[in-house]
Amino acid sequence: MNEIFRGLNTYDPCFGDTFYTNSWNTGFDHAETLANIQVPAVLIHTNWSYNADGILMAAMDDKDAERARSLINDVQFFKVDSGHGFHFEKPGDFSDPAGFQEADPSNTPSSPPTPN
């Protein structure tokens, strides 16, 4: 069954609207939160793109991922070939990150990213 449809009966469209309008970020400082992580962390970055209207169709692009990575004190960063639903698309890979290749920090774009 398509995972998107499985939870549709409990989905609140007002919640989705907060993502569309970006109001869910109101009063929340992502940089401060990431910088305050005091335990080892894993950041898994999946494929991303922008749609024709310039809307990011993912959680973060390469620039966002590098910013998050730079703010977290002790982080392992992995780039994986998957969509946003990595845990559904590749459950075996998701549950065993030991098989991932850690991303090379020198291979991160310093200019605005080009959509995949």
Phi and psi restraints in degrees (range 20) as a CNS / XPLOR table:
assign (resid 1 and name C) (resid 2 and name N)
       (resid 2 and name CA) (resid 2 and name C) 1.0 -66.8 20.0 2
assign (resid 2 and name N) (resid 2 and name CA)
       (resid 2 and name C) (resid 3 and name N) 1.0 122.1 20.0 2
assign (resid 2 and name C) (resid 3 and name N)
       (resid 3 and name CA) (resid 3 and name C) 1.0 -60.7 20.0 2
assign (resid 3 and name N) (resid 3 and name CA)
       (resid 3 and name C) (resid 4 and name N) 1.0 -30.1 20.0 2
assign (resid 3 and name C) (resid 4 and name N)
       (resid 4 and name CA) (resid 4 and name C) 1.0 -62.3 20.0 2
assign (resid 4 and name N) (resid 4 and name CA)
       (resid 4 and name C) (resid 5 and name N) 1.0 -41.4 20.0 2
assign (resid 4 and name C) (resid 5 and name N)
       (resid 5 and name CA) (resid 5 and name C) 1.0 -78.0 20.0 2
assign (resid 5 and name N) (resid 5 and name CA)
       (resid 5 and name C) (resid 6 and name N) 1.0 -25.1 20.0 2
assign (resid 5 and name C) (resid 6 and name N)
       (resid 6 and name CA) (resid 6 and name C) 1.0 -58.9 20.0 2
assign (resid 6 and name N) (resid 6 and name CA)
       (resid 6 and name C) (resid 7 and name N) 1.0 -38.6 20.0 2
assign (resid 6 and name C) (resid 7 and name N)
       (resid 7 and name CA) (resid 7 and name C) 1.0 -100.8 20.0 2
assign (resid 7 and name N) (resid 7 and name CA)
       (resid 7 and name C) (resid 8 and name N) 1.0 8.2 20.0 2
assign (resid 7 and name C) (resid 8 and name N)
       (resid 8 and name CA) (resid 8 and name C) 1.0 -60.5 20.0 2
assign (resid 8 and name N) (resid 8 and name CA)
       (resid 8 and name C) (resid 9 and name N) 1.0 -30.7 20.0 2
assign (resid 8 and name C) (resid 9 and name N)
       (resid 9 and name CA) (resid 9 and name C) 1.0 -68.0 20.0 2
assign (resid 9 and name N) (resid 9 and name CA)
       (resid 9 and name C) (resid 10 and name N) 1.0 -16.4 20.0 2
assign (resid 9 and name C) (resid 10 and name N)
       (resid 10 and name CA) (resid 10 and name C) 1.0 -111.6 20.0 2
assign (resid 10 and name N) (resid 10 and name CA)
       (resid 10 and name C) (resid 11 and name N) 1.0 4.6 20.0 2
assign (resid 10 and name C) (resid 11 and name N)
       (resid 11 and name CA) (resid 11 and name C) 1.0 -74.5 20.0 2
assign (resid 11 and name N) (resid 11 and name CA)
       (resid 11 and name C) (resid 12 and name N) 1.0 134.0 20.0 2
assign (resid 11 and name C) (resid 12 and name N)
       (resid 12 and name CA) (resid 12 and name C) 1.0 -103.0 20.0 2
assign (resid 12 and name N) (resid 12 and name CA)
       (resid 12 and name C) (resid 13 and name N) 1.0 110.6 20.0 2
assign (resid 12 and name C) (resid 13 and name N)
       (resid 13 and name CA) (resid 13 and name C) 1.0 -59.8 20.0 2
assign (resid 13 and name N) (resid 13 and name CA)
       (resid 13 and name C) (resid 14 and name N) 1.0 -25.5 20.0 2
assign (resid 13 and name C) (resid 14 and name N)
       (resid 14 and name CA) (resid 14 and name C) 1.0 -66.1 20.0 2
assign (resid 14 and name N) (resid 14 and name CA)
       (resid 14 and name C) (resid 15 and name N) 1.0 -34.2 20.0 2
assign (resid 14 and name C) (resid 15 and name N)
       (resid 15 and name CA) (resid 15 and name C) 1.0 -62.6 20.0 2
assign (resid 15 and name N) (resid 15 and name CA)
       (resid 15 and name C) (resid 16 and name N) 1.0 -46.9 20.0 2
assign (resid 15 and name C) (resid 16 and name N)
       (resid 16 and name CA) (resid 16 and name C) 1.0 -60.9 20.0 2
assign (resid 16 and name N) (resid 16 and name CA)
       (resid 16 and name C) (resid 17 and name N) 1.0 -36.7 20.0 2
assign (resid 16 and name C) (resid 17 and name N)
       (resid 17 and name CA) (resid 17 and name C) 1.0 -63.0 20.0 2
assign (resid 17 and name N) (resid 17 and name CA)
       (resid 17 and name C) (resid 18 and name N) 1.0 -33.8 20.0 2
assign (resid 17 and name C) (resid 18 and name N)
       (resid 18 and name CA) (resid 18 and name C) 1.0 -64.8 20.0 2
assign (resid 18 and name N) (resid 18 and name CA)
       (resid 18 and name C) (resid 19 and name N) 1.0 -30.3 20.0 2
assign (resid 18 and name C) (resid 19 and name N)
       (resid 19 and name CA) (resid 19 and name C) 1.0 -73.7 20.0 2
assign (resid 19 and name N) (resid 19 and name CA)
       (resid 19 and name C) (resid 20 and name N) 1.0 -41.9 20.0 2
assign (resid 19 and name C) (resid 20 and name N)
       (resid 20 and name CA) (resid 20 and name C) 1.0 -64.1 20.0 2
assign (resid 20 and name N) (resid 20 and name CA)
       (resid 20 and name C) (resid 21 and name N) 1.0 -40.0 20.0 2
assign (resid 20 and name C) (resid 21 and name N)
       (resid 21 and name CA) (resid 21 and name C) 1.0 -89.5 20.0 2
assign (resid 21 and name N) (resid 21 and name CA)
       (resid 21 and name C) (resid 22 and name N) 1.0 -6.5 20.0 2
assign (resid 21 and name C) (resid 22 and name N)
       (resid 22 and name CA) (resid 22 and name C) 1.0 66.1 20.0 2
assign (resid 22 and name N) (resid 22 and name CA)
       (resid 22 and name C) (resid 23 and name N) 1.0 16.8 20.0 2
assign (resid 22 and name C) (resid 23 and name N)
       (resid 23 and name CA) (resid 23 and name C) 1.0 -76.2 20.0 2
assign (resid 23 and name N) (resid 23 and name CA)
       (resid 23 and name C) (resid 24 and name N) 1.0 -15.2 20.0 2
assign (resid 23 and name C) (resid 24 and name N)
       (resid 24 and name CA) (resid 24 and name C) 1.0 -66.4 20.0 2
assign (resid 24 and name N) (resid 24 and name CA)
       (resid 24 and name C) (resid 25 and name N) 1.0 -18.8 20.0 2
assign (resid 24 and name C) (resid 25 and name N)
       (resid 25 and name CA) (resid 25 and name C) 1.0 -83.8 20.0 2
assign (resid 25 and name N) (resid 25 and name CA)
       (resid 25 and name C) (resid 26 and name N) 1.0 -9.7 20.0 2
assign (resid 25 and name C) (resid 26 and name N)
       (resid 26 and name CA) (resid 26 and name C) 1.0 -56.6 20.0 2
assign (resid 26 and name N) (resid 26 and name CA)
       (resid 26 and name C) (resid 27 and name N) 1.0 121.4 20.0 2
assign (resid 26 and name C) (resid 27 and name N)
       (resid 27 and name CA) (resid 27 and name C) 1.0 78.9 20.0 2
assign (resid 27 and name N) (resid 27 and name CA)
       (resid 27 and name C) (resid 28 and name N) 1.0 6.3 20.0 2
assign (resid 27 and name C) (resid 28 and name N)
       (resid 28 and name CA) (resid 28 and name C) 1.0 -116.4 20.0 2
assign (resid 28 and name N) (resid 28 and name CA)
       (resid 28 and name C) (resid 29 and name N) 1.0 123.6 20.0 2
assign (resid 28 and name C) (resid 29 and name N)
       (resid 29 and name CA) (resid 29 and name C) 1.0 -99.9 20.0 2
assign (resid 29 and name N) (resid 29 and name CA)
       (resid 29 and name C) (resid 30 and name N) 1.0 100.6 20.0 2
assign (resid 29 and name C) (resid 30 and name N)
       (resid 30 and name CA) (resid 30 and name C) 1.0 -62.0 20.0 2
assign (resid 30 and name N) (resid 30 and name CA)
       (resid 30 and name C) (resid 31 and name N) 1.0 -44.0 20.0 2
assign (resid 30 and name C) (resid 31 and name N)
       (resid 31 and name CA) (resid 31 and name C) 1.0 -61.3 20.0 2
assign (resid 31 and name N) (resid 31 and name CA)
       (resid 31 and name C) (resid 32 and name N) 1.0 -45.3 20.0 2
assign (resid 31 and name C) (resid 32 and name N)
       (resid 32 and name CA) (resid 32 and name C) 1.0 -62.3 20.0 2
assign (resid 32 and name N) (resid 32 and name CA)
       (resid 32 and name C) (resid 33 and name N) 1.0 -42.5 20.0 2
assign (resid 32 and name C) (resid 33 and name N)
       (resid 33 and name CA) (resid 33 and name C) 1.0 -63.0 20.0 2
assign (resid 33 and name N) (resid 33 and name CA)
       (resid 33 and name C) (resid 34 and name N) 1.0 -47.3 20.0 2
assign (resid 33 and name C) (resid 34 and name N)
       (resid 34 and name CA) (resid 34 and name C) 1.0 -64.0 20.0 2
assign (resid 34 and name N) (resid 34 and name CA)
       (resid 34 and name C) (resid 35 and name N) 1.0 -41.0 20.0 2
assign (resid 34 and name C) (resid 35 and name N)
       (resid 35 and name CA) (resid 35 and name C) 1.0 -66.3 20.0 2
assign (resid 35 and name N) (resid 35 and name CA)
       (resid 35 and name C) (resid 36 and name N) 1.0 -22.9 20.0 2
assign (resid 35 and name C) (resid 36 and name N)
       (resid 36 and name CA) (resid 36 and name C) 1.0 -90.9 20.0 2
assign (resid 36 and name N) (resid 36 and name CA)
       (resid 36 and name C) (resid 37 and name N) 1.0 2.4 20.0 2
assign (resid 36 and name C) (resid 37 and name N)
       (resid 37 and name CA) (resid 37 and name C) 1.0 -66.6 20.0 2
assign (resid 37 and name N) (resid 37 and name CA)
       (resid 37 and name C) (resid 38 and name N) 1.0 124.7 20.0 2
assign (resid 37 and name C) (resid 38 and name N)
       (resid 38 and name CA) (resid 38 and name C) 1.0 -111.3 20.0 2
assign (resid 38 and name N) (resid 38 and name CA)
       (resid 38 and name C) (resid 39 and name N) 1.0 11.6 20.0 2
assign (resid 38 and name C) (resid 39 and name N)
       (resid 39 and name CA) (resid 39 and name C) 1.0 -127.4 20.0 2
assign (resid 39 and name N) (resid 39 and name CA)
       (resid 39 and name C) (resid 40 and name N) 1.0 158.3 20.0 2
assign (resid 39 and name C) (resid 40 and name N)
       (resid 40 and name CA) (resid 40 and name C) 1.0 -57.1 20.0 2
assign (resid 40 and name N) (resid 40 and name CA)
       (resid 40 and name C) (resid 41 and name N) 1.0 142.0 20.0 2
assign (resid 40 and name C) (resid 41 and name N)
       (resid 41 and name CA) (resid 41 and name C) 1.0 -133.1 20.0 2
assign (resid 41 and name N) (resid 41 and name CA)
       (resid 41 and name C) (resid 42 and name N) 1.0 160.2 20.0 2
assign (resid 41 and name C) (resid 42 and name N)
       (resid 42 and name CA) (resid 42 and name C) 1.0 -122.1 20.0 2
assign (resid 42 and name N) (resid 42 and name CA)
       (resid 42 and name C) (resid 43 and name N) 1.0 129.7 20.0 2
assign (resid 42 and name C) (resid 43 and name N)
       (resid 43 and name CA) (resid 43 and name C) 1.0 -116.0 20.0 2
assign (resid 43 and name N) (resid 43 and name CA)
       (resid 43 and name C) (resid 44 and name N) 1.0 117.2 20.0 2
assign (resid 43 and name C) (resid 44 and name N)
       (resid 44 and name CA) (resid 44 and name C) 1.0 -107.3 20.0 2
assign (resid 44 and name N) (resid 44 and name CA)
       (resid 44 and name C) (resid 45 and name N) 1.0 119.5 20.0 2
assign (resid 44 and name C) (resid 45 and name N)
       (resid 45 and name CA) (resid 45 and name C) 1.0 -110.3 20.0 2
assign (resid 45 and name N) (resid 45 and name CA)
       (resid 45 and name C) (resid 46 and name N) 1.0 123.7 20.0 2
assign (resid 45 and name C) (resid 46 and name N)
       (resid 46 and name CA) (resid 46 and name C) 1.0 -100.0 20.0 2
assign (resid 46 and name N) (resid 46 and name CA)
       (resid 46 and name C) (resid 47 and name N) 1.0 -178.9 20.0 2
assign (resid 46 and name C) (resid 47 and name N)
       (resid 47 and name CA) (resid 47 and name C) 1.0 -63.3 20.0 2
assign (resid 47 and name N) (resid 47 and name CA)
       (resid 47 and name C) (resid 48 and name N) 1.0 154.9 20.0 2
assign (resid 47 and name C) (resid 48 and name N)
       (resid 48 and name CA) (resid 48 and name C) 1.0 -148.7 20.0 2
assign (resid 48 and name N) (resid 48 and name CA)
       (resid 48 and name C) (resid 49 and name N) 1.0 163.1 20.0 2
assign (resid 48 and name C) (resid 49 and name N)
       (resid 49 and name CA) (resid 49 and name C) 1.0 -160.8 20.0 2
assign (resid 49 and name N) (resid 49 and name CA)
       (resid 49 and name C) (resid 50 and name N) 1.0 165.9 20.0 2
assign (resid 49 and name C) (resid 50 and name N)
       (resid 50 and name CA) (resid 50 and name C) 1.0 -109.4 20.0 2
assign (resid 50 and name N) (resid 50 and name CA)
       (resid 50 and name C) (resid 51 and name N) 1.0 140.7 20.0 2
assign (resid 50 and name C) (resid 51 and name N)
       (resid 51 and name CA) (resid 51 and name C) 1.0 -81.4 20.0 2
assign (resid 51 and name N) (resid 51 and name CA)
       (resid 51 and name C) (resid 52 and name N) 1.0 -178.1 20.0 2
assign (resid 51 and name C) (resid 52 and name N)
       (resid 52 and name CA) (resid 52 and name C) 1.0 -61.7 20.0 2
assign (resid 52 and name N) (resid 52 and name CA)
       (resid 52 and name C) (resid 53 and name N) 1.0 -22.9 20.0 2
assign (resid 52 and name C) (resid 53 and name N)
       (resid 53 and name CA) (resid 53 and name C) 1.0 -90.7 20.0 2
assign (resid 53 and name N) (resid 53 and name CA)
       (resid 53 and name C) (resid 54 and name N) 1.0 4.4 20.0 2
assign (resid 53 and name C) (resid 54 and name N)
       (resid 54 and name CA) (resid 54 and name C) 1.0 81.0 20.0 2
assign (resid 54 and name N) (resid 54 and name CA)
       (resid 54 and name C) (resid 55 and name N) 1.0 16.0 20.0 2
assign (resid 54 and name C) (resid 55 and name N)
       (resid 55 and name CA) (resid 55 and name C) 1.0 -90.1 20.0 2
assign (resid 55 and name N) (resid 55 and name CA)
       (resid 55 and name C) (resid 56 and name N) 1.0 128.9 20.0 2
assign (resid 55 and name C) (resid 56 and name N)
       (resid 56 and name CA) (resid 56 and name C) 1.0 -66.9 20.0 2
assign (resid 56 and name N) (resid 56 and name CA)
       (resid 56 and name C) (resid 57 and name N) 1.0 124.4 20.0 2
assign (resid 56 and name C) (resid 57 and name N)
       (resid 57 and name CA) (resid 57 and name C) 1.0 -101.2 20.0 2
assign (resid 57 and name N) (resid 57 and name CA)
       (resid 57 and name C) (resid 58 and name N) 1.0 54.2 20.0 2
assign (resid 57 and name C) (resid 58 and name N)
       (resid 58 and name CA) (resid 58 and name C) 1.0 -171.7 20.0 2
assign (resid 58 and name N) (resid 58 and name CA)
       (resid 58 and name C) (resid 59 and name N) 1.0 179.9 20.0 2
assign (resid 58 and name C) (resid 59 and name N)
       (resid 59 and name CA) (resid 59 and name C) 1.0 -76.2 20.0 2
assign (resid 59 and name N) (resid 59 and name CA)
       (resid 59 and name C) (resid 60 and name N) 1.0 -36.4 20.0 2
assign (resid 59 and name C) (resid 60 and name N)
       (resid 60 and name CA) (resid 60 and name C) 1.0 -160.8 20.0 2
assign (resid 60 and name N) (resid 60 and name CA)
       (resid 60 and name C) (resid 61 and name N) 1.0 149.8 20.0 2
assign (resid 60 and name C) (resid 61 and name N)
       (resid 61 and name CA) (resid 61 and name C) 1.0 -90.1 20.0 2
assign (resid 61 and name N) (resid 61 and name CA)
       (resid 61 and name C) (resid 62 and name N) 1.0 -174.7 20.0 2
assign (resid 61 and name C) (resid 62 and name N)
       (resid 62 and name CA) (resid 62 and name C) 1.0 -62.0 20.0 2
assign (resid 62 and name N) (resid 62 and name CA)
       (resid 62 and name C) (resid 63 and name N) 1.0 -38.4 20.0 2
assign (resid 62 and name C) (resid 63 and name N)
       (resid 63 and name CA) (resid 63 and name C) 1.0 -65.1 20.0 2
assign (resid 63 and name N) (resid 63 and name CA)
       (resid 63 and name C) (resid 64 and name N) 1.0 -43.4 20.0 2
assign (resid 63 and name C) (resid 64 and name N)
       (resid 64 and name CA) (resid 64 and name C) 1.0 -62.4 20.0 2
assign (resid 64 and name N) (resid 64 and name CA)
       (resid 64 and name C) (resid 65 and name N) 1.0 -43.3 20.0 2
assign (resid 64 and name C) (resid 65 and name N)
       (resid 65 and name CA) (resid 65 and name C) 1.0 -63.3 20.0 2
assign (resid 65 and name N) (resid 65 and name CA)
       (resid 65 and name C) (resid 66 and name N) 1.0 -40.9 20.0 2
assign (resid 65 and name C) (resid 66 and name N)
       (resid 66 and name CA) (resid 66 and name C) 1.0 -67.1 20.0 2
assign (resid 66 and name N) (resid 66 and name CA)
       (resid 66 and name C) (resid 67 and name N) 1.0 -36.9 20.0 2
assign (resid 66 and name C) (resid 67 and name N)
       (resid 67 and name CA) (resid 67 and name C) 1.0 -64.0 20.0 2
assign (resid 67 and name N) (resid 67 and name CA)
       (resid 67 and name C) (resid 68 and name N) 1.0 -46.8 20.0 2
assign (resid 67 and name C) (resid 68 and name N)
       (resid 68 and name CA) (resid 68 and name C) 1.0 -60.6 20.0 2
assign (resid 68 and name N) (resid 68 and name CA)
       (resid 68 and name C) (resid 69 and name N) 1.0 -44.3 20.0 2
assign (resid 68 and name C) (resid 69 and name N)
       (resid 69 and name CA) (resid 69 and name C) 1.0 -60.5 20.0 2
assign (resid 69 and name N) (resid 69 and name CA)
       (resid 69 and name C) (resid 70 and name N) 1.0 -38.3 20.0 2
assign (resid 69 and name C) (resid 70 and name N)
       (resid 70 and name CA) (resid 70 and name C) 1.0 -72.8 20.0 2
assign (resid 70 and name N) (resid 70 and name CA)
       (resid 70 and name C) (resid 71 and name N) 1.0 -21.7 20.0 2
assign (resid 70 and name C) (resid 71 and name N)
       (resid 71 and name CA) (resid 71 and name C) 1.0 -89.4 20.0 2
assign (resid 71 and name N) (resid 71 and name CA)
       (resid 71 and name C) (resid 72 and name N) 1.0 -25.5 20.0 2
assign (resid 71 and name C) (resid 72 and name N)
       (resid 72 and name CA) (resid 72 and name C) 1.0 -87.1 20.0 2
assign (resid 72 and name N) (resid 72 and name CA)
       (resid 72 and name C) (resid 73 and name N) 1.0 123.7 20.0 2
assign (resid 72 and name C) (resid 73 and name N)
       (resid 73 and name CA) (resid 73 and name C) 1.0 -59.1 20.0 2
assign (resid 73 and name N) (resid 73 and name CA)
       (resid 73 and name C) (resid 74 and name N) 1.0 -51.6 20.0 2
assign (resid 73 and name C) (resid 74 and name N)
       (resid 74 and name CA) (resid 74 and name C) 1.0 -125.3 20.0 2
assign (resid 74 and name N) (resid 74 and name CA)
       (resid 74 and name C) (resid 75 and name N) 1.0 88.7 20.0 2
assign (resid 74 and name C) (resid 75 and name N)
       (resid 75 and name CA) (resid 75 and name C) 1.0 -129.1 20.0 2
assign (resid 75 and name N) (resid 75 and name CA)
       (resid 75 and name C) (resid 76 and name N) 1.0 138.0 20.0 2
assign (resid 75 and name C) (resid 76 and name N)
       (resid 76 and name CA) (resid 76 and name C) 1.0 -98.4 20.0 2
assign (resid 76 and name N) (resid 76 and name CA)
       (resid 76 and name C) (resid 77 and name N) 1.0 131.7 20.0 2
assign (resid 76 and name C) (resid 77 and name N)
       (resid 77 and name CA) (resid 77 and name C) 1.0 -115.0 20.0 2
assign (resid 77 and name N) (resid 77 and name CA)
       (resid 77 and name C) (resid 78 and name N) 1.0 126.8 20.0 2
assign (resid 77 and name C) (resid 78 and name N)
       (resid 78 and name CA) (resid 78 and name C) 1.0 -125.4 20.0 2
assign (resid 78 and name N) (resid 78 and name CA)
       (resid 78 and name C) (resid 79 and name N) 1.0 132.4 20.0 2
assign (resid 78 and name C) (resid 79 and name N)
       (resid 79 and name CA) (resid 79 and name C) 1.0 -103.9 20.0 2
assign (resid 79 and name N) (resid 79 and name CA)
       (resid 79 and name C) (resid 80 and name N) 1.0 122.5 20.0 2
assign (resid 79 and name C) (resid 80 and name N)
       (resid 80 and name CA) (resid 80 and name C) 1.0 -120.9 20.0 2
assign (resid 80 and name N) (resid 80 and name CA)
       (resid 80 and name C) (resid 81 and name N) 1.0 148.8 20.0 2
assign (resid 80 and name C) (resid 81 and name N)
       (resid 81 and name CA) (resid 81 and name C) 1.0 -87.1 20.0 2
assign (resid 81 and name N) (resid 81 and name CA)
       (resid 81 and name C) (resid 82 and name N) 1.0 86.8 20.0 2
assign (resid 81 and name C) (resid 82 and name N)
       (resid 82 and name CA) (resid 82 and name C) 1.0 -159.8 20.0 2
assign (resid 82 and name N) (resid 82 and name CA)
       (resid 82 and name C) (resid 83 and name N) 1.0 165.4 20.0 2
assign (resid 82 and name C) (resid 83 and name N)
       (resid 83 and name CA) (resid 83 and name C) 1.0 -83.8 20.0 2
assign (resid 83 and name N) (resid 83 and name CA)
       (resid 83 and name C) (resid 84 and name N) 1.0 -174.0 20.0 2
assign (resid 83 and name C) (resid 84 and name N)
       (resid 84 and name CA) (resid 84 and name C) 1.0 -58.4 20.0 2
assign (resid 84 and name N) (resid 84 and name CA)
       (resid 84 and name C) (resid 85 and name N) 1.0 -33.4 20.0 2
assign (resid 84 and name C) (resid 85 and name N)
       (resid 85 and name CA) (resid 85 and name C) 1.0 -88.5 20.0 2
assign (resid 85 and name N) (resid 85 and name CA)
       (resid 85 and name C) (resid 86 and name N) 1.0 47.7 20.0 2
assign (resid 85 and name C) (resid 86 and name N)
       (resid 86 and name CA) (resid 86 and name C) 1.0 -49.6 20.0 2
assign (resid 86 and name N) (resid 86 and name CA)
       (resid 86 and name C) (resid 87 and name N) 1.0 -43.6 20.0 2
assign (resid 86 and name C) (resid 87 and name N)
       (resid 87 and name CA) (resid 87 and name C) 1.0 -66.0 20.0 2
assign (resid 87 and name N) (resid 87 and name CA)
       (resid 87 and name C) (resid 88 and name N) 1.0 -24.6 20.0 2
assign (resid 87 and name C) (resid 88 and name N)
       (resid 88 and name CA) (resid 88 and name C) 1.0 -91.9 20.0 2
assign (resid 88 and name N) (resid 88 and name CA)
       (resid 88 and name C) (resid 89 and name N) 1.0 -38.5 20.0 2
assign (resid 88 and name C) (resid 89 and name N)
       (resid 89 and name CA) (resid 89 and name C) 1.0 -70.5 20.0 2
assign (resid 89 and name N) (resid 89 and name CA)
       (resid 89 and name C) (resid 90 and name N) 1.0 -38.2 20.0 2
assign (resid 89 and name C) (resid 90 and name N)
       (resid 90 and name CA) (resid 90 and name C) 1.0 -139.3 20.0 2
assign (resid 90 and name N) (resid 90 and name CA)
       (resid 90 and name C) (resid 91 and name N) 1.0 67.7 20.0 2
assign (resid 90 and name C) (resid 91 and name N)
       (resid 91 and name CA) (resid 91 and name C) 1.0 -59.9 20.0 2
assign (resid 91 and name N) (resid 91 and name CA)
       (resid 91 and name C) (resid 92 and name N) 1.0 -34.6 20.0 2
assign (resid 91 and name C) (resid 92 and name N)
       (resid 92 and name CA) (resid 92 and name C) 1.0 -65.1 20.0 2
assign (resid 92 and name N) (resid 92 and name CA)
       (resid 92 and name C) (resid 93 and name N) 1.0 -41.2 20.0 2
assign (resid 92 and name C) (resid 93 and name N)
       (resid 93 and name CA) (resid 93 and name C) 1.0 -69.5 20.0 2
assign (resid 93 and name N) (resid 93 and name CA)
       (resid 93 and name C) (resid 94 and name N) 1.0 -40.1 20.0 2
assign (resid 93 and name C) (resid 94 and name N)
       (resid 94 and name CA) (resid 94 and name C) 1.0 -62.6 20.0 2
assign (resid 94 and name N) (resid 94 and name CA)
       (resid 94 and name C) (resid 95 and name N) 1.0 -39.4 20.0 2
assign (resid 94 and name C) (resid 95 and name N)
       (resid 95 and name CA) (resid 95 and name C) 1.0 -82.4 20.0 2
assign (resid 95 and name N) (resid 95 and name CA)
       (resid 95 and name C) (resid 96 and name N) 1.0 -5.7 20.0 2
assign (resid 95 and name C) (resid 96 and name N)
       (resid 96 and name CA) (resid 96 and name C) 1.0 -136.7 20.0 2
assign (resid 96 and name N) (resid 96 and name CA)
       (resid 96 and name C) (resid 97 and name N) 1.0 73.3 20.0 2
assign (resid 96 and name C) (resid 97 and name N)
       (resid 97 and name CA) (resid 97 and name C) 1.0 -67.2 20.0 2
assign (resid 97 and name N) (resid 97 and name CA)
       (resid 97 and name C) (resid 98 and name N) 1.0 -7.0 20.0 2
assign (resid 97 and name C) (resid 98 and name N)
       (resid 98 and name CA) (resid 98 and name C) 1.0 -61.0 20.0 2
assign (resid 98 and name N) (resid 98 and name CA)
       (resid 98 and name C) (resid 99 and name N) 1.0 -25.5 20.0 2
assign (resid 98 and name C) (resid 99 and name N)
       (resid 99 and name CA) (resid 99 and name C) 1.0 -84.1 20.0 2
assign (resid 99 and name N) (resid 99 and name CA)
       (resid 99 and name C) (resid 100 and name N) 1.0 -5.6 20.0 2
assign (resid 99 and name C) (resid 100 and name N)
       (resid 100 and name CA) (resid 100 and name C) 1.0 -72.8 20.0 2
assign (resid 100 and name N) (resid 100 and name CA)
       (resid 100 and name C) (resid 101 and name N) 1.0 153.9 20.0 2
assign (resid 100 and name C) (resid 101 and name N)
       (resid 101 and name CA) (resid 101 and name C) 1.0 -96.0 20.0 2
assign (resid 101 and name N) (resid 101 and name CA)
       (resid 101 and name C) (resid 102 and name N) 1.0 119.2 20.0 2
assign (resid 101 and name C) (resid 102 and name N)
       (resid 102 and name CA) (resid 102 and name C) 1.0 -63.8 20.0 2
assign (resid 102 and name N) (resid 102 and name CA)
       (resid 102 and name C) (resid 103 and name N) 1.0 135.0 20.0 2
assign (resid 102 and name C) (resid 103 and name N)
       (resid 103 and name CA) (resid 103 and name C) 1.0 -67.9 20.0 2
assign (resid 103 and name N) (resid 103 and name CA)
       (resid 103 and name C) (resid 104 and name N) 1.0 143.3 20.0 2
assign (resid 103 and name C) (resid 104 and name N)
       (resid 104 and name CA) (resid 104 and name C) 1.0 -80.9 20.0 2
assign (resid 104 and name N) (resid 104 and name CA)
       (resid 104 and name C) (resid 105 and name N) 1.0 119.0 20.0 2
assign (resid 104 and name C) (resid 105 and name N)
       (resid 105 and name CA) (resid 105 and name C) 1.0 -62.7 20.0 2
assign (resid 105 and name N) (resid 105 and name CA)
       (resid 105 and name C) (resid 106 and name N) 1.0 -25.1 20.0 2
assign (resid 105 and name C) (resid 106 and name N)
       (resid 106 and name CA) (resid 106 and name C) 1.0 -77.2 20.0 2
assign (resid 106 and name N) (resid 106 and name CA)
       (resid 106 and name C) (resid 107 and name N) 1.0 -7.6 20.0 2
assign (resid 106 and name C) (resid 107 and name N)
       (resid 107 and name CA) (resid 107 and name C) 1.0 -102.1 20.0 2
assign (resid 107 and name N) (resid 107 and name CA)
       (resid 107 and name C) (resid 108 and name N) 1.0 26.6 20.0 2
assign (resid 107 and name C) (resid 108 and name N)
       (resid 108 and name CA) (resid 108 and name C) 1.0 -103.6 20.0 2
assign (resid 108 and name N) (resid 108 and name CA)
       (resid 108 and name C) (resid 109 and name N) 1.0 130.2 20.0 2
assign (resid 108 and name C) (resid 109 and name N)
       (resid 109 and name CA) (resid 109 and name C) 1.0 -62.8 20.0 2
assign (resid 109 and name N) (resid 109 and name CA)
       (resid 109 and name C) (resid 110 and name N) 1.0 140.8 20.0 2
assign (resid 109 and name C) (resid 110 and name N)
       (resid 110 and name CA) (resid 110 and name C) 1.0 -99.8 20.0 2
assign (resid 110 and name N) (resid 110 and name CA)
       (resid 110 and name C) (resid 111 and name N) 1.0 -12.9 20.0 2
assign (resid 110 and name C) (resid 111 and name N)
       (resid 111 and name CA) (resid 111 and name C) 1.0 -101.5 20.0 2
assign (resid 111 and name N) (resid 111 and name CA)
       (resid 111 and name C) (resid 112 and name N) 1.0 169.7 20.0 2
assign (resid 111 and name C) (resid 112 and name N)
       (resid 112 and name CA) (resid 112 and name C) 1.0 -53.9 20.0 2
assign (resid 112 and name N) (resid 112 and name CA)
       (resid 112 and name C) (resid 113 and name N) 1.0 136.6 20.0 2
assign (resid 112 and name C) (resid 113 and name N)
       (resid 113 and name CA) (resid 113 and name C) 1.0 -70.0 20.0 2
assign (resid 113 and name N) (resid 113 and name CA)
       (resid 113 and name C) (resid 114 and name N) 1.0 154.1 20.0 2
assign (resid 113 and name C) (resid 114 and name N)
       (resid 114 and name CA) (resid 114 and name C) 1.0 -100.8 20.0 2
assign (resid 114 and name N) (resid 114 and name CA)
       (resid 114 and name C) (resid 115 and name N) 1.0 128.2 20.0 2
assign (resid 114 and name C) (resid 115 and name N)
       (resid 115 and name CA) (resid 115 and name C) 1.0 -56.4 20.0 2
assign (resid 115 and name N) (resid 115 and name CA)
       (resid 115 and name C) (resid 116 and name N) 1.0 144.0 20.0 2
